[in-house]
Amino acid sequence: MTERRNITLAVTGAGGTRMARFVLEALVKDERVAQVDLMVSQAGRQLIAHETGRDASGPAADLVLGAPAMDKVVAWDPEDLTGGPTSGSYPSWGMLVVPCALGVAGRIANGMANTLIERAADVMLKERRPLVLCVRETPFNLIHLRNLTQVAEAGGTVYPMIPTYYNIPQTVDQFYEEFTVRLLSFIGLPQTDYYAYSGVESPAHHDRTGRA
Ligand SMILES: Cc1cc2nc3c(=O)[nH]c(=O)nc-3n(C[C@H](O)[C@H](O)[C@H](O)COP(=O)(O)O)c2cc1C
């Protein structure tokens, strides 16, 4: 097995915070992941609370998962710029922002490292490590588009939270699950149990969720 990785996961104040739960669960479950460094922004907390009814002031991992924190998860205060991920010497293999608000993407695009999330993203770009922004907004305005272009030019990946559609998700959770599988595969953690297109004649459906 290749060296196990530390992955940084940031959750910011955009719709679809449930995706962060799917991604965090998948990262924790994956034997190739040694540690998940988790940061939830203030707006992220409010959005999770809004979308789930959970208490916004709870511990970050509990808030994202709706259950007690899992092993492997190290939570950082996004307002504390002295946290480990502020430094290029911190052993993070790469960073995912799920979901990524366009305000955050704009600050990252312009090097404004005002929070630990923005600083950690800045570090990923300067260290030439993977940075994946799962943006959620529609429609994009010209400023969004220019900022996202700038992130891509700096080496980051803009990975919008857009459903695949052609696997015909039967539930919203199937959309979350399919997206999560593809996202992990994209960062070099290929998954075995997923929908793979094999011609228009093959059935597209799949159903393997079961979460509450
Ligand atoms: C209910 C609600 C939904 C929001 N949804 C989005 C969204 O889908 N995409 C987005 O870019 N911003 C959205 N926002 C705005 C962001 O939360 C805001 O720009 C915030 O500053 C994001 O930065 P932060 O997570 O670093 O605090 C939403 C705000 C609220 C209150």
The ligand as an SDF file (V2000), in Angstrom:
LIG
                    3D

 31 33  0  0  0  0  0  0  0  0999 V2000
  -29.0110   30.0750    3.7370 C   0  0  0  0  0  0  0  0  0  0  0  0
  -27.7610   30.4840    3.0180 C   0  0  0  0  0  0  0  0  0  0  0  0
  -27.3830   29.7980    1.8800 C   0  0  0  0  0  0  0  0  0  0  0  0
  -26.2340   30.1730    1.1990 C   0  0  0  0  0  0  0  0  0  0  0  0
  -25.8870   29.4350    0.0940 N   0  0  0  0  0  0  0  0  0  0  0  0
  -24.7830   29.7900   -0.5970 C   0  0  0  0  0  0  0  0  0  0  0  0
  -24.3930   29.0210   -1.7410 C   0  0  0  0  0  0  0  0  0  0  0  0
  -25.0290   28.0200   -2.1070 O   0  0  0  0  0  0  0  0  0  0  0  0
  -23.2840   29.3960   -2.4080 N   0  0  0  0  0  0  0  0  0  0  0  0
  -22.5420   30.4720   -2.0210 C   0  0  0  0  0  0  0  0  0  0  0  0
  -21.5410   30.7510   -2.6840 O   0  0  0  0  0  0  0  0  0  0  0  0
  -22.8590   31.2070   -0.9200 N   0  0  0  0  0  0  0  0  0  0  0  0
  -23.9700   30.9050   -0.2040 C   0  0  0  0  0  0  0  0  0  0  0  0
  -24.3030   31.6260    0.9070 N   0  0  0  0  0  0  0  0  0  0  0  0
  -23.4720   32.7930    1.3050 C   0  0  0  0  0  0  0  0  0  0  0  0
  -22.2350   32.3780    2.1230 C   0  0  0  0  0  0  0  0  0  0  0  0
  -22.6110   31.7040    3.3090 O   0  0  0  0  0  0  0  0  0  0  0  0
  -21.3880   33.6010    2.5000 C   0  0  0  0  0  0  0  0  0  0  0  0
  -20.8340   34.1700    1.3280 O   0  0  0  0  0  0  0  0  0  0  0  0
  -20.2760   33.3140    3.5100 C   0  0  0  0  0  0  0  0  0  0  0  0
  -19.5510   34.5040    3.7170 O   0  0  0  0  0  0  0  0  0  0  0  0
  -19.3430   32.1970    3.0700 C   0  0  0  0  0  0  0  0  0  0  0  0
  -18.1070   32.2990    3.7330 O   0  0  0  0  0  0  0  0  0  0  0  0
  -17.6410   31.3990    4.9740 P   0  0  0  0  0  0  0  0  0  0  0  0
  -18.1650   30.0450    4.8290 O   0  0  0  0  0  0  0  0  0  0  0  0
  -16.1520   31.4660    4.9030 O   0  0  0  0  0  0  0  0  0  0  0  0
  -18.1150   32.0870    6.2270 O   0  0  0  0  0  0  0  0  0  0  0  0
  -25.4430   31.2660    1.6360 C   0  0  0  0  0  0  0  0  0  0  0  0
  -25.8280   31.9380    2.8060 C   0  0  0  0  0  0  0  0  0  0  0  0
  -26.9580   31.5360    3.4720 C   0  0  0  0  0  0  0  0  0  0  0  0
  -27.3270   32.2740    4.7440 C   0  0  0  0  0  0  0  0  0  0  0  0
  1  2  1  0
  2  3  1  0
  2 30  2  0
  3  4  2  0
  4  5  1  0
  4 28  1  0
  5  6  2  0
  6  7  1  0
  6 13  1  0
  7  8  2  0
  7  9  1  0
  9 10  1  0
 10 11  2  0
 10 12  1  0
 12 13  2  0
 13 14  1  0
 14 15  1  0
 14 28  1  0
 15 16  1  0
 16 17  1  0
 16 18  1  0
 18 19  1  0
 18 20  1  0
 20 21  1  0
 20 22  1  0
 22 23  1  0
 23 24  1  0
 24 25  2  0
 24 26  1  0
 24 27  1  0
 28 29  2  0
 29 30  1  0
 30 31  1  0
M  END
$$$$
